[in-house]
Amino acid sequence: MWWSVILAVAGGAIKNVISGRGMLGKLGSVMTILFMIPFMTGGIAAPLALMFSAETANLYLLLGTAVAIGIMNLVFYHPLRTPRFLAASRSISWKASECT
């Protein structure tokens, strides 16, 4: 979850820097990228600190949390789909003469 949000925001900002219009828009995207650097560093440093600490319980906690989040993503993928995807998959046809 952490990385999906970070990569989505950073990816959009990088895309806007490359193909964005106007200097102000590109500057805003660069500022977003600079703002994301501490979050990316924390996303790498926190798991590494847990993995290389003296206690192995931290590693098990990290792996258990990752597995639990993966299971929750699998369980809630179908029930939490947005309704617009469900409506778009069904073709609804009606005739104006049937409504009067």
N, C-alpha and C positions, 0 to 999 in steps of 0.2 A: 504494500500500500504506500509506504513511504517513498519508495523509488518510483512508483508509477506517477505520483503527483509531481515529484521533482523533475522527472524526465519529460513529462507533458509540459510543464511550465517552461523549463529550459529549452526544450525543442521548439516550442512556439516562439520563444524569444529569439532563438538563433535563426529561425526561418524568417522572422520579421526583420532582423538585422540584414539578412541577405537580400530579401525581396521587398522590404518595406518601402513606403513612400515618405519622403520628407526627412529632413535631418532630425527634427524633433521626435518623430516616431522611432527612428533608429537609435537615438540617444536614450529614449525610454526603454527600449529593448536591451541595450547594453547595461543600463542600470539594473534591470531585472536579472540579467546574467550575473552581474557582480553581487547582487543580493543573494543569489542562490548558492554562491561558493561556500559560505559557512555551513549551509544545510547539506551540501554534497560531502564536505569534509567530515561533518558529524555522522553522516550515513555510512562513511567508510571507517572512521576512527572508533566509533562506539562498538561495533561488532569485533573489530580487531583488538580493542582493549579487553573485551570480555573473553575472547578466545585465548589471548596470551597472558591472562592473569594467572595467579598461582593456584586458584581454585578451579577444579574441573566442573563444579556445580554451575558456575556461570555459563559454561559452554553448553551444558545440558539445558539450562534455562533458555538460552538463545535458540538452540535447535528446536526445543519444544514449542516455543512461541512461534517460530517460523512454520512449523508443521500445523499448529493450531490455526494460524491465519490462513494457510493454504486450504485446510479443510473447511473453514468458514466460507472462503471464497467459492469453493465447489458446492457447498450446501445451499448458499443463498444466491447463486447465480441465476437460476431460473425463477424463483419466486420474486425477485426484486428487479426483473427486467422492466423497462419503462413501457407504459401502455401504448405509446405511439408506435413502437415496433410491432406490437400485437395487432393494432388496427391497420397498419400498413400491409401486414401479411394477409389480411382478409380482403377480398374484393367485395365491395358493397355496391350493388347496382340497384337502381330504382328508376321508375318512370314517373314523369310529372303527372301523367294522367291517373296514376294510382293514388296520388295524394289528395285529389279533390273529391 
